[in-house]
Amino acid sequence: MQDWFHSLRTSYSEQVLDHCLKQSGIVKDFIDRPGARLTRDQLVRLYQVSARKTGDEMMGFWTRPIRAGALKYIVRTVRDAPSINVALYRFTQFWNLLLDDFSLNLIRTDTDLGIELVPRYGDACVHRFGHALMLKLTHGIVSWLMGREVPVQQVAFAFARPAFAADYSVLFPASVSFDVPCSHIVFGAELGQVRPQRTQVEARAFLERAPRDWIFTSYHEHALRLKVREILHTDLGLTLQDVSGKLHISARTLIRRLQEEGLSFQGIKDELRRDLAIFKLLRKDMSLAEIAYALKFSSPATFHRAFRHWTGMTPGVYRAAQQELS
């Protein structure tokens, strides 16, 4: 998210950023905080508003603007492909007509099918969010063509592991690697022979909802972090032992597997509490005390301290700033 805001700031004026944030219902003072997060609706709205305001569907992530209508023609190009192999080939060829700094190469072996982003010249700038968005678009388009979230074998990026690396598991149903020569996403080769079955009416609905359906595919195949979040979402009072039991593994195994992903059970619970708090503060029908108890805090004061620790703002200040945008 911080990469996205940085791109809007550096590629366009502060007035453009202000417009996009206000129209998306996002508090500007909040976005630079280390714990800042957006709801899904805010993120989708920010993408839609930013693309329209800037005239660039990739909002400055590439050296050449991606003019409005590109996604529409991508969907038209791939929808009637005789196979996913052909659909991905058409996808890469379409983008290679638009991008100056990177080319999309099709990966096809006996076991793998995917794409990689190859620099066209030695000092091509790797924009982290641009690469993430391109790989997610690939996954989202393929998943839409298949009518379900498609499992991913590999996702890797040509930049160093960022501090927010754990957030990538929200986007991709696979572990994510960094510091590789070329950013890439890889599926199983057997996917390539499947024929897409999507109608023109379904394509229109997909475009009208964009980018929701290609950024937020279903989560059933996602990483352990999201499985833990899904369980905790039903009851924030669940303990480590409760969650490990629901996952049919021991508490020790759950701790070890989370540590392998650089995570902890308490960290996931706190992250979920923070995200739910932000969502609930957007509503006007819950008091701060009601939110505190709904999130299993012992008191409103404890919630106040936790929210300020997470975001650098108090819940009251955040809600007041949000309401000014309404």
C-alpha positions, 0 to 999 in steps of 0.5 A: 500500500505504501508503494502505491501512495508513493507512486501516486505522489511521485508520478502525479501532483499532491492535489491528485493524491488528495482527490483520490484519497478523499473520493475513496474515503481514506484519511490522508494523515493515516496513510503514512502510519506504519500500521495503516491498512485499507478495507477491501472496499477502500482499496477497490475504490482507490484503484477505480478513482486513481485509474480514472483520475490519472488516465493510467490503469497502472497508476504510474507503476510503469514508464508508459501510462496504461490507458483506460480500456486496457483491461477491457481489451485483455478480457476480450482477448483471453475470454474466447481462447481455446485453452489457458495456454493460448489465453496466457500467450495472448495475455503476454503479447497484449502487455508486450505491446504496452510496456517499454521497461519489461517484457512478459515471457510465457513459461511453458515446460512439462510441469510448469505454466506461467509468466515472468517479467524480464527487463528490456534493459539493464537498469529497468526500475523494479516497482514493487507494487507494479510487479505485484499487481501484474502477477496478481492480475495474471492470477486473477484473470486465470482464476476468472477464466477457470471459474475458481481460484487457481492454485499457484506453485511459485510466486517470486519477485526481483526485489529484496524482501520488504518489511511487509512481506507477510501481506503478500499471502493476502494476494497469493495462495502460495509462499512468496520468494524474493531476490530472484532475477525475474519476478514470476508466477507459476501454475501447474502445466496441466492447467494449460489444456483447459478450455475457458468457459466464460460468457460475454455477460460474465465478462461485463460483470467482471469488468464492472466489479474490477479490480475486486474479482481479480485482486480478491480471489477466494481464499480457500487455497491460501497460506496458513496465516489466512487460515488462522485469520479465518478461524479467529474471525469467527471468535477472537477469543479462541486460543492457540490450542483452540485454533490448532485443534480446528486445523487438526495439528498440534499447537507446537506444529502450528507455532513452528509452521508460523515461525517458518513464515516469519509469523506468530499466533499473537501477531496474526490475532493483533493484525486481525483486531486492527483490521476489524477495528478500522472496518468497524470505525467506518460505521456510525452505529457502534460506540468505541466501547462497543467496538472494544468489547466486540474485539475482545478487549478488556476495556475501552482504554485497552483498545485505545492504547492498542489502536494507537500502538498499531496506527499512531492514531487514537480510534476517536481521531481516526473516526472523526477524520473519516467522518469529515470525508463523508 
